[in-house]
């Protein structure tokens, strides 16, 4: 007897997306009725880094849209929609499309699903920063307006969706699939040689990720970064604390553009590296004394690993990392950051817990629900 499989197409476009879907093909093998294919929109900037992520995480997309990352945001989204429609019409027509997170590929995939009358599921649904200056916030809200099924990582997301009049029976609290990858690759992460390569000692460095436009796209923002690093060097280098900064390509280009790179590189306790692979970066997080970031996913990873995290943003779409996790929101003011770091150094403790269902089994819950839906 031939089983007619129900087809699911997962749309991803950026490295944070990749990390959230690494376990789906493995889990779906337990479900003979289901078939999962992954399409990569090519939204993210570096093919080299993307390919490294695929190799490390044993994740091979089934389809590539080959959309140029050099296009403007509008042109890129239009091209993703055009190429995704062609794929669906000519090659693979799914019974359900699942989009991930809050990037431009997420919204583009959602619009295609809506216009082609294909049921849409949103993985990591319901998160809200309530900051309309963030492009991702519009992507989140609009994607949820178009979705039929809502997979959420934390209870605050359920509250947000109910306020937006989403029916309760369409909301599924499944946990965090990003943590599934962290759990699955724990051994490989620990085997990374990055600490040795950078001559770092565990718990003797601060780790930084800074790439948000309001922090790095203006001369004033970059000068604040230089001021912060300079102050941290002056206050902590006597304690042999190093500052580790895997620099985003756009951030580096802006430092060059505004003639500030030389000032940055002159800070002797600052180690500037190229963007790191997934395994290397998770090793850096795990052994950091504190992580200072403006990223979204890093807040979740530090929470799971119980590493103190300072988020330099006005707010967060992941409030569970504040209420239960190791994250704190601070304004980007050197004096305030310095005071908090000094407090951490003195107290040397950080009480936090891992949020509910962040247990490495979220993907299994998602696939089980999809099996019932389809």
ZIQUI-V854583 format. One record per backbone hydrogen bond with DSSP energy under -0.5 kcal/mol. NH is the residue of the N-H (numbers start at 1). CO is the residue of the C=O. If there is no record, write none. Layout:
# ZIQUI-V854583
nh->NH co->CO
nh->NH co->CO
This chain:
# ZIQUI-V854583
nh->4 co->2
nh->5 co->3
nh->6 co->33
nh->8 co->35
nh->9 co->96
nh->10 co->8
nh->10 co->37
nh->11 co->9
nh->11 co->98
nh->12 co->10
nh->12 co->39
nh->17 co->14
nh->18 co->14
nh->19 co->15
nh->20 co->16
nh->20 co->17
nh->21 co->17
nh->21 co->18
nh->24 co->21
nh->27 co->23
nh->28 co->24
nh->29 co->25
nh->29 co->26
nh->30 co->27
nh->31 co->28
nh->32 co->30
nh->34 co->31
nh->35 co->6
nh->37 co->8
nh->39 co->10
nh->40 co->63
nh->41 co->12
nh->41 co->39
nh->44 co->13
nh->47 co->45
nh->50 co->46
nh->51 co->47
nh->52 co->48
nh->53 co->49
nh->54 co->50
nh->55 co->51
nh->56 co->52
nh->57 co->53
nh->58 co->54
nh->58 co->55
nh->59 co->54
nh->60 co->58
nh->61 co->59
nh->62 co->38
nh->63 co->38
nh->65 co->40
nh->67 co->41
nh->71 co->68
nh->76 co->72
nh->77 co->73
nh->78 co->74
nh->79 co->75
nh->80 co->76
nh->81 co->77
nh->82 co->78
nh->83 co->79
nh->84 co->80
nh->85 co->81
nh->86 co->82
nh->87 co->83
nh->88 co->84
nh->89 co->85
nh->90 co->86
nh->91 co->87
nh->92 co->87
nh->94 co->92
nh->95 co->7
nh->96 co->7
nh->97 co->119
nh->98 co->9
nh->99 co->121
nh->100 co->11
nh->101 co->123
nh->103 co->100
nh->106 co->103
nh->107 co->103
nh->108 co->104
nh->109 co->105
nh->110 co->106
nh->111 co->107
nh->112 co->108
nh->113 co->109
nh->114 co->110
nh->115 co->111
nh->116 co->112
nh->117 co->114
nh->118 co->113
nh->119 co->95
nh->121 co->97
nh->122 co->149
nh->123 co->99
nh->123 co->121
nh->124 co->122
nh->124 co->151
nh->125 co->122
nh->125 co->151
nh->127 co->124
nh->128 co->317
nh->132 co->130
nh->134 co->131
nh->135 co->133
nh->137 co->134
nh->138 co->134
nh->139 co->135
nh->140 co->136
nh->141 co->137
nh->142 co->138
nh->143 co->139
nh->144 co->140
nh->145 co->141
nh->146 co->142
nh->147 co->143
nh->148 co->120
nh->149 co->120
nh->150 co->170
nh->151 co->122
nh->151 co->149
nh->152 co->150
nh->152 co->172
nh->157 co->154
nh->158 co->154
nh->159 co->155
nh->160 co->156
nh->161 co->157
nh->162 co->158
nh->163 co->159
nh->164 co->160
nh->165 co->162
nh->166 co->161
nh->170 co->167
nh->171 co->168
nh->172 co->150
nh->174 co->152
nh->174 co->172
nh->175 co->152
nh->176 co->357
nh->177 co->175
nh->179 co->176
nh->180 co->176
nh->181 co->177
nh->182 co->178
nh->183 co->179
nh->184 co->180
nh->185 co->181
nh->186 co->183
nh->189 co->185
nh->190 co->186
nh->191 co->187
nh->192 co->188
nh->192 co->189
nh->197 co->193
nh->198 co->194
nh->199 co->196
nh->200 co->195
nh->203 co->287
nh->204 co->201
nh->206 co->242
nh->207 co->290
nh->208 co->244
nh->209 co->292
nh->215 co->212
nh->216 co->212
nh->217 co->213
nh->222 co->218
nh->223 co->219
nh->224 co->220
nh->225 co->221
nh->226 co->222
nh->227 co->223
nh->228 co->224
nh->229 co->225
nh->230 co->226
nh->231 co->227
nh->232 co->228
nh->233 co->229
nh->234 co->230
nh->235 co->231
nh->236 co->232
nh->237 co->233
nh->239 co->236
nh->240 co->237
nh->241 co->236
nh->242 co->204
nh->242 co->240
nh->243 co->269
nh->244 co->206
nh->244 co->242
nh->245 co->243
nh->245 co->271
nh->246 co->208
nh->247 co->245
nh->247 co->273
nh->252 co->248
nh->253 co->249
nh->254 co->250
nh->255 co->251
nh->256 co->252
nh->257 co->253
nh->258 co->254
nh->259 co->256
nh->260 co->255
nh->261 co->255
nh->264 co->260
nh->265 co->261
nh->266 co->262
nh->267 co->264
nh->268 co->266
nh->270 co->267
nh->271 co->243
nh->271 co->269
nh->272 co->270
nh->273 co->245
nh->273 co->271
nh->281 co->277
nh->282 co->278
nh->283 co->279
nh->284 co->280
nh->285 co->281
nh->286 co->282
nh->287 co->283
nh->288 co->284
nh->288 co->285
nh->289 co->205
nh->290 co->205
nh->291 co->308
nh->292 co->207
nh->293 co->310
nh->294 co->209
nh->299 co->296
nh->300 co->296
nh->300 co->297
nh->301 co->297
nh->302 co->298
nh->303 co->299
nh->304 co->300
nh->305 co->301
nh->306 co->302
nh->306 co->303
nh->307 co->302
nh->309 co->326
nh->310 co->291
nh->311 co->309
nh->311 co->328
nh->312 co->293
nh->312 co->310
nh->313 co->311
nh->321 co->318
nh->322 co->319
nh->323 co->319
nh->324 co->320
nh->325 co->320
nh->327 co->321
nh->328 co->309
nh->330 co->311
nh->330 co->328
nh->333 co->331
nh->337 co->333
nh->338 co->334
nh->339 co->335
nh->340 co->336
nh->341 co->337
nh->342 co->338
nh->343 co->339
nh->344 co->340
nh->345 co->341
nh->346 co->342
nh->347 co->343
nh->348 co->344
nh->352 co->350
nh->353 co->324
nh->358 co->355
nh->359 co->357
nh->365 co->361
nh->366 co->362
nh->367 co->363
nh->368 co->364
nh->369 co->365
nh->370 co->366
nh->371 co->367
nh->372 co->368
nh->373 co->369
nh->374 co->370
